[in-house]
Amino acid sequence: MQNFKVSPIGKISVNNDGMFIELEPRYIPALQALDGFSHINVIWWFSDFDHEEARSTLETPKPYKKAPAVMGIFATRSPVRPNPIALTAVQVIDINCSKGIIQIAYIDANDGTPVLDIKPYTPSLDRVENPGVPEWCGHWPKSLEESERFHWENEFNF
């Protein structure tokens, strides 16, 4: 098996002013022409779950109330997985190209979380008009915007 070298391009910053992606200075030029995209895909590292026990977990007992009794980890968005990589589509509020800071509406990552990459969200490649999902999660919102008003706390067993 081959190992891959991955290095953070920046980190998540959460403070009283909001949520931000702060780039390492050498990656600031990569922001050119990103303005105009309303959303980006952020690839980040579940650094709080990067340990042997989490990486060796392949199944989990029913994390969602309506889910099957046991689920394979690839059927969840859990941070516990063989490679603790996360992908989140986020709304861009502002891009400060001179400082290398992207203000975002929300991301389910903690302060200081390493960011591995950023890609523009493009509907032609990232949007699926009629995705199929299992019955147990078929009642979940159909968009990021609807998710903001959804009562997610009623869905989880933790």
Disulfide bonds with the S-S distance in Angstrom:
none
